[in-house]
Amino acid sequence: MASVILFVLFVLWDRGREDPLVPFALFKDRNFAIGNALAAIVFFGMMGLFLPLTIFLQSVLGFSALKAGLTFAPMSLVSMVVAPIAGRATDRFGGKYILLAGLSCFSVGMGLVIWVSSLSAGQFTFLPPLVLAGVGLGCTFAPMTTVTMRRIDPRLAGAASGLLNSNRQLGGAFGSAIVGAFLQNRLATELVSQAQVQASNVPPAFRPEFVQGFAKAANGALEVGRGQSGVALPSNLPPQVKSRILQLGHDVFAQAYLNAMRPSLAVAIAVLLFGALLTTGIVRRKKTSVQPVREAAPAAG
């Protein structure tokens, strides 16, 4: 609430200045307004998708940090190849439909990532969806910047660029915060539910501690990282049952995280699809037609 009040006060103060720090008149240009919204949406989606997926690859599937990074590498490589092509096509034909295709491909690709995610997934399971997502990203960044900045007065280009970058950062911050909060909420429910399911495989004397450990983890003591079970399990376990309960603990965390991750990623994908719909409001660049120059008729002598 305090941040909203500060923002309102800043807008009122800035509008009264002869030389405003943030020239809000820039947003009168439809493409600039839509481009800034798309910048926030794209980074919202990226941060909202990649953070939960990175935890899934390392904590659930047991990938090392290097292997998790290499899993995403094909997406970045494809994006690097596609981006210059998309940029040249934007300069020639305009970016409206390229942006629409890019955001759609990115959304569908990440949706397929959710679909193929499982506890038995390997590194190459995610390759086709991430390649499609890479095509989408390659068709997004260059057209988005071009569409946003093309009609801006050169004297205001610096302020416009600063606003665009600020909106990107805000979108990423909101994406990680909102999707992260949704994931934590879903995980809190799933951890207890899965612990109760697996408790029948735990010796009766340790069942209450087993379930309570995950209930406490759901309230903020969650441990994530490669090989983690998600929670600190009872320390007074007999050696003969310790390895079994540790495995059950990891199984609880893995299944709970997978169940919580899917709807959480769907939130980010829904925002990206809204961004794809928003591109339909972009004003396309009018083609300039070259009129033939007629030679002046000689004056009558």
C-alpha positions as CSV (number, residue, x, y, z in Angstrom):
1,M,0.0,0.0,0.0
2,A,2.8,2.4,0.8
3,S,4.5,1.8,-2.5
4,V,1.2,2.6,-4.3
5,I,0.9,5.9,-2.4
6,L,4.5,6.8,-3.2
7,F,3.9,6.1,-6.9
8,V,0.8,8.3,-7.0
9,L,2.7,11.1,-5.2
10,F,5.6,10.8,-7.7
11,V,3.2,11.0,-10.7
12,L,1.5,14.1,-9.3
13,W,4.9,15.7,-8.6
14,D,6.4,14.8,-11.9
15,R,3.3,16.0,-13.9
16,G,3.7,19.5,-12.4
17,R,7.3,19.9,-13.5
18,E,8.3,21.8,-16.7
19,D,11.0,19.3,-17.4
20,P,9.6,16.0,-16.0
21,L,11.9,13.2,-14.9
22,V,9.5,10.7,-16.6
23,P,7.7,12.2,-19.6
24,F,4.4,10.4,-19.4
25,A,3.3,12.0,-22.6
26,L,5.4,9.2,-24.3
27,F,2.6,6.8,-23.4
28,K,0.2,8.7,-25.7
29,D,1.9,6.8,-28.5
30,R,0.0,3.5,-28.7
31,N,2.9,1.4,-29.8
32,F,5.1,2.8,-27.0
33,A,2.5,2.0,-24.4
34,I,1.9,-1.5,-25.7
35,G,5.6,-2.1,-26.1
36,N,6.3,-1.2,-22.5
37,A,3.5,-3.5,-21.4
38,L,4.9,-6.3,-23.5
39,A,8.4,-5.8,-22.0
40,A,7.0,-6.2,-18.5
41,I,4.9,-9.3,-19.6
42,V,7.9,-11.0,-21.3
43,F,10.2,-10.6,-18.3
44,F,7.3,-11.6,-16.0
45,G,7.0,-14.8,-18.0
46,M,10.7,-15.5,-18.2
47,M,11.4,-15.1,-14.5
48,G,8.1,-16.8,-13.5
49,L,9.1,-19.8,-15.7
50,F,12.8,-20.3,-15.3
51,L,13.1,-20.0,-11.5
52,P,10.7,-22.9,-10.7
53,L,12.1,-24.9,-13.6
54,T,15.7,-24.5,-12.3
55,I,14.7,-25.7,-8.9
56,F,12.9,-28.6,-10.5
57,L,15.9,-29.7,-12.5
58,Q,18.3,-29.6,-9.6
59,S,16.2,-30.4,-6.5
60,V,13.8,-32.9,-8.0
61,L,15.7,-34.5,-11.0
62,G,19.1,-34.2,-9.3
63,F,20.8,-32.3,-12.1
64,S,24.0,-30.4,-11.3
65,A,24.0,-26.6,-11.8
66,L,26.1,-27.1,-15.0
67,K,23.7,-29.8,-16.4
68,A,20.7,-27.7,-15.6
69,G,22.3,-24.7,-17.4
70,L,23.1,-26.9,-20.4
71,T,19.5,-28.1,-20.5
72,F,18.4,-24.5,-21.2
73,A,21.3,-23.9,-23.6
74,P,19.5,-25.0,-26.8
75,M,16.8,-22.4,-26.3
76,S,19.4,-19.6,-26.0
77,L,21.3,-20.9,-29.1
78,V,18.2,-21.0,-31.2
79,S,17.2,-17.6,-30.0
80,M,20.6,-16.2,-31.1
81,V,20.2,-17.6,-34.6
82,V,16.6,-16.4,-35.0
83,A,16.9,-13.0,-33.5
84,P,18.9,-11.3,-36.4
85,I,16.5,-12.8,-38.9
86,A,13.5,-11.5,-37.0
87,G,15.1,-8.1,-36.6
88,R,15.6,-7.8,-40.4
89,A,12.1,-9.0,-41.1
90,T,10.8,-6.4,-38.6
91,D,12.6,-3.6,-40.4
92,R,11.1,-4.7,-43.7
93,F,7.6,-5.8,-42.8
94,G,6.9,-4.4,-39.3
95,G,6.9,-6.2,-36.0
96,K,3.2,-6.7,-35.2
97,Y,2.8,-10.3,-36.5
98,I,6.4,-11.3,-35.8
99,L,5.7,-10.4,-32.1
100,L,2.4,-12.3,-32.1
101,A,4.1,-15.4,-33.5
102,G,7.1,-15.0,-31.1
103,L,5.0,-14.8,-27.9
104,S,2.8,-17.6,-29.1
105,C,5.7,-19.9,-29.8
106,F,7.3,-19.1,-26.5
107,S,4.0,-19.8,-24.7
108,V,3.4,-23.0,-26.5
109,G,7.0,-24.2,-26.0
110,M,6.9,-23.6,-22.3
111,G,3.5,-25.2,-22.1
112,L,5.0,-28.3,-23.7
113,V,7.8,-28.2,-21.0
114,I,5.1,-28.5,-18.4
115,W,3.5,-31.4,-20.3
116,V,6.7,-33.4,-20.6
117,S,7.8,-32.7,-17.0
118,S,7.9,-35.9,-15.0
119,L,10.0,-37.5,-12.2
120,S,11.7,-39.7,-14.9
121,A,12.5,-36.9,-17.3
122,G,16.0,-36.6,-18.7
123,Q,18.0,-33.7,-20.1
124,F,16.9,-34.3,-23.7
125,T,13.2,-34.7,-22.7
126,F,13.0,-30.9,-22.7
127,L,14.9,-30.3,-26.0
128,P,12.0,-30.0,-28.5
129,P,9.9,-27.7,-26.3
130,L,12.8,-25.5,-25.5
131,V,13.8,-25.2,-29.2
132,L,10.3,-24.0,-29.9
133,A,10.5,-21.6,-27.0
134,G,13.9,-20.4,-28.3
135,V,12.3,-19.6,-31.7
136,G,9.7,-17.6,-29.8
137,L,12.2,-15.6,-27.8
138,G,14.2,-14.9,-31.0
139,C,11.1,-13.4,-32.6
140,T,10.3,-11.3,-29.5
141,F,13.1,-9.1,-28.3
142,A,14.3,-7.3,-31.4
143,P,10.7,-6.7,-32.8
144,M,9.6,-5.5,-29.3
145,T,12.3,-2.9,-29.1
146,T,11.8,-1.7,-32.7
147,V,8.0,-1.4,-32.4
148,T,8.3,0.4,-29.1
149,M,11.0,3.0,-30.1
150,R,10.3,3.5,-33.8
151,R,8.0,6.5,-33.5
152,I,9.6,8.2,-30.6
153,D,11.0,11.7,-31.0
154,P,14.8,11.4,-31.0
155,R,15.0,14.1,-28.3
156,L,13.1,11.8,-25.9
157,A,14.8,8.6,-27.0
158,G,16.9,8.4,-23.8
159,A,13.9,8.8,-21.5
160,A,11.9,6.3,-23.5
161,S,14.7,3.7,-23.4
162,G,15.0,4.2,-19.7
163,L,11.3,3.6,-19.2
164,L,11.4,0.5,-21.4
165,N,14.3,-1.0,-19.4
166,S,12.7,-0.1,-16.1
167,N,9.5,-1.9,-17.1
168,R,11.5,-5.0,-18.0
169,Q,13.0,-5.1,-14.5
170,L,9.6,-4.5,-12.9
171,G,8.1,-7.3,-14.9
172,G,10.8,-9.7,-13.9
173,A,10.5,-8.7,-10.2
174,F,6.8,-9.2,-10.2
175,G,7.1,-12.5,-12.1
176,S,9.4,-14.1,-9.7
177,A,7.5,-12.8,-6.7
178,I,3.9,-13.7,-7.9
179,V,4.8,-17.1,-9.4
180,G,7.0,-17.8,-6.4
181,A,4.3,-17.0,-3.9
182,F,1.8,-19.1,-5.9
183,L,4.3,-22.0,-6.0
184,Q,5.0,-21.8,-2.2
185,N,1.3,-21.8,-1.5
186,R,0.6,-24.8,-3.7
187,L,3.7,-26.6,-2.3
188,A,2.6,-26.1,1.3
189,T,-0.6,-28.1,0.5
190,E,1.1,-30.7,-1.6
191,L,3.9,-31.5,0.9
192,V,1.5,-32.4,3.7
193,S,-0.8,-34.3,1.3
194,Q,2.1,-36.4,-0.2
195,A,3.6,-36.9,3.3
196,Q,0.4,-38.4,4.5
197,V,0.3,-40.7,1.5
198,Q,3.8,-41.9,2.1
199,A,3.5,-42.2,5.9
200,S,2.1,-45.7,5.6
201,N,5.6,-46.8,4.4
202,V,7.3,-45.3,7.5
203,P,7.6,-47.3,10.8
204,P,4.6,-46.4,13.0
205,A,6.9,-44.8,15.7
206,F,8.2,-42.2,13.2
207,R,5.0,-41.4,11.2
208,P,4.0,-38.3,13.3
209,E,7.5,-36.8,13.0
210,F,7.6,-37.6,9.3
211,V,4.4,-35.7,8.5
212,Q,5.1,-32.9,11.0
213,G,8.5,-32.3,9.4
214,F,6.9,-31.6,6.0
215,A,4.2,-29.5,7.6
216,K,6.9,-27.3,9.2
217,A,8.7,-27.2,5.9
218,A,5.5,-25.9,4.2
219,N,5.6,-23.0,6.6
220,G,9.0,-21.7,5.6
221,A,11.7,-24.2,6.5
222,L,11.9,-25.7,3.0
223,E,15.4,-26.8,1.9
224,V,16.1,-26.9,-1.9
225,G,19.2,-28.0,-3.7
226,R,20.7,-31.0,-5.5
227,G,19.8,-34.1,-3.6
228,Q,17.7,-32.4,-1.0
229,S,14.6,-34.2,0.4
230,G,13.0,-30.8,1.0
231,V,13.0,-31.0,4.8
232,A,15.2,-31.9,7.7
233,L,14.0,-35.3,8.7
234,P,14.1,-36.7,12.3
235,S,17.7,-37.0,13.6
236,N,17.1,-40.0,15.9
237,L,16.5,-42.5,13.1
238,P,17.9,-46.0,13.5
239,P,20.5,-46.8,10.9
240,Q,18.4,-49.6,9.4
241,V,15.5,-47.3,8.5
242,K,17.4,-44.1,7.9
243,S,18.1,-44.6,4.2
244,R,14.5,-45.8,3.6
245,I,13.0,-42.8,5.2
246,L,15.4,-40.4,3.4
247,Q,14.3,-41.9,0.1
248,L,10.6,-41.6,1.0
249,G,11.3,-38.0,2.1
250,H,12.7,-37.2,-1.3
251,D,9.8,-38.9,-3.0
252,V,7.4,-36.7,-1.1
253,F,9.2,-33.6,-2.0
254,A,9.6,-34.5,-5.7
255,Q,6.0,-35.4,-6.3
256,A,4.7,-32.4,-4.3
257,Y,7.0,-30.0,-6.2
258,L,5.9,-31.4,-9.5
259,N,2.3,-31.1,-8.6
260,A,2.8,-27.5,-7.4
261,M,5.0,-26.4,-10.3
262,R,2.6,-27.2,-13.1
263,P,-0.2,-24.7,-12.1
264,S,2.4,-22.2,-11.1
265,L,4.0,-22.2,-14.5
266,A,0.6,-22.0,-16.0
267,V,0.2,-18.6,-14.4
268,A,3.2,-17.3,-16.2
269,I,2.1,-18.8,-19.5
270,A,-1.3,-17.3,-19.2
271,V,0.3,-13.8,-18.8
272,L,2.4,-14.5,-21.9
273,L,-0.7,-15.4,-23.9
274,F,-2.3,-12.2,-22.8
275,G,0.8,-10.4,-24.2
276,A,0.3,-12.2,-27.5
277,L,-3.3,-11.0,-27.6
278,L,-2.1,-7.5,-26.7
279,T,0.1,-7.3,-29.9
280,T,-3.1,-7.1,-32.0
281,G,-3.4,-3.5,-30.8
282,I,0.0,-2.4,-32.4
283,V,-0.3,0.1,-35.2
284,R,1.4,-1.1,-38.2
285,R,3.8,1.1,-40.1
286,K,2.3,2.7,-43.2
287,K,4.1,2.0,-46.4
288,T,5.3,5.1,-48.2
289,S,4.4,5.1,-51.8
290,V,6.7,6.7,-54.3
291,Q,4.8,8.9,-56.7
292,P,6.4,9.3,-60.2
293,V,7.7,12.7,-60.9
294,R,6.2,14.3,-64.0
295,E,8.3,16.5,-66.1
296,A,7.0,20.0,-66.4
297,A,5.6,20.8,-69.8
298,P,7.6,23.4,-71.7
299,A,6.1,26.9,-71.6
300,A,4.4,27.9,-74.8
301,G,6.5,30.4,-76.7
